[in-house]
Amino acid sequence: MKSIIVYGSQYGTTRFYAEKLSELTDIEPISYEQAAEVSGCELVIYLGGLYAGGVKGLKHALKYFPKEAELILITVGLADPADSENVKNIRKSLKKQMPDDAYKRARIFHLRGGIDYKQLTFKHKTMMKLLYNSVKNTPPEEMTAETKAMIETYNQKVNFVDERTLEPIVKEIKRMLSGGKR
């Protein structure tokens, strides 16, 4: 089964996961900017960093994915994927960004990334400051887990990357490559 890993990364965390996944599966990783190279692929694995509710490069890359290809979609963000409310919000956002047929056929996974405020572009620093200022005085009982985490980590360097979280994804890829059905 011809396969490829495509990733959209702004600051490197998603690229790290894509490269590690490549090492574990022997599938070539490419940036979403090279997505035109996916023609003929039967399995497309897309990793995208979460930024302001969007998935980095996904909209651009999707138009090149073969309609009949199997799709694994992996998001990477600060929100803890162990929190069901975070996953619900991410998936709600994904549904808005993807054609319905692509969303329905995708196997979706979520990984936790990191942030280093010193590395952020001016635009992203400004967005984070505006977001922080808009939620910092929210009563604790009204805050989501995602909002609390953002407030606790604001203006810091945090890294939640855990290579072990790739294990279920690797297992799914190997199952698919061996001909296993959903």
N, C-alpha and C positions, 0 to 999 in steps of 0.2 A: 504494500500500500504506500504510494508516494505521499510523503508527509512533510510538513514544514512548520516551524515555530515562527510566528510573527509577533513583534512586540512594539509597544509605544511607551517610551520612557522619557521623562523630562530630566530627572536628577540622578538616575542610575540604579535605583532599587529594582525596578521592573526589569531592566536589562540584566542585572545580576541574576534574578530568578530565571530569566529566559536562558541565559548562558549555562546555569546550573542544570536546568531541565534538559538542555541540549546534551550536556555531559552524561546525564543519566539515561538518555534515550537514544543517543546517536542521531538525533534529528537536527538538521541545520537551523540556526536562528537567523532571522533577518529583521531589520527595522521596518516599521509600517510604511516608511517612505519607499521601500522596495517591493511593496505588496503586489505589484503587477507580475512579479515572478511566481506567484502561486498557481498559475494556470496548470491544469493537469493534476493538481494535488487532490488526493482523496480524503486526506485528513489535514485540517488546518487547526493549529493550536495558537490562539491569540491571547497574549498577556498585555494588559493595559493598565497604566497608572490611573488612579482616580483623581481628577482635578475638577473642583467646583461642580461636582455631580456628573461630569462627563468622563469617558474613558479615552485616554490619550490615543489618538490616531485611529480609533475604531471606525468612525464614519468613513474616513478615507479608505481604509483597508477593505472594508466590507464589500465595496463595489467590485473588487477584484476576486473575491472568493468564488470558486465554482459553486453553482447552485446545488449540485449533488454531493458536495464534499461534506464529510462529517466535520463537526465544529466543536472544539473545546474552547471555552471562553474563561479566562482567569483574570480577575481584577486584583489590583494591588493598591492598598490604601492604608491610611492611619486607623480607620475604624476597625474595631475588633470583630472579626468574622465569627467569633464564638457567641456574639450577642445577636439574637434572632431579629431584633429591631433594626440593627445595622444592615443585616443581610436583606431584610425586607425593603429598606430604603434604597440599597444598591440595586436590587433587582427591579424595583419600580422605575428607577432612572434608566436602567438598561433597556427596559421595554419601550421607553420613549425614544431611545437612540437607534434601535434596531428594527429592521423589517420583521413583521410578525413571524414569517416562516423561518427566518434565521434564529430568532429568539427561541422558538419552539423546538428546533432541532439541536440547539446548543446544549452541551453539558457544561454547567457553570460551576466554577470554583472561586473562592475568595482567599487571598493571602494578605497578610499584614506587612506593611512596609515600614517606612520611617520618614523623618523630615529633619533637615538642618536649616534653621531659619537664616543662617549666615550665607547659605548657598542659594537662597531663593532670589529670583529676578525681582526687580523693583515692582513689577505688576503683581507678582504672586505675594510679595510681602504686603503690599497695599491691600490686596484682597483678604489676606489672612487677618490683617489688623482691623479692617472693617467688620469682618465676621466676628472676631473676638470682641470688639467693642459693642456689637449688636447683641451678644448673648451673655456677656460677663455678669450682668446684673439680673439675669433670669433667676427666679426662685429655684432652689435646688430640686424641689419636687416636680418642677416643670421641665427640667433638663433631661435630654436623652443621654444615653451612655456615650454616644458620639460627641455630643456637645461638652460633656464633662471631661472627656479625654482631650479634646481640643483646648479647653481652658487650662487643664493641668500641664499640658506640654507646650503652651504658647511661648514662642521666642526661645525655645531650647532646641537641642539636638537630641532626637530620640530614634532608636533603631529597634524595631520589633521583628526584623527579618529572622526567619527560622527555616533553614533548609529542610528540616524534617516535615514541614507542612506540604512539601512537594510529594511526599510518599503516596498519598491517595491518587494524585494526578498521574504519577508515573505508573501506578497500578492500572488505572483506567486506560492510559495510552497503550500499555502492553496488552491489555485485554482486547482493545480495539484492533491492534495490529495483528493479533493472533486470530482474528475473525470473529471475536465475540460480539454478540448483538446486545443492544440496550436491555 
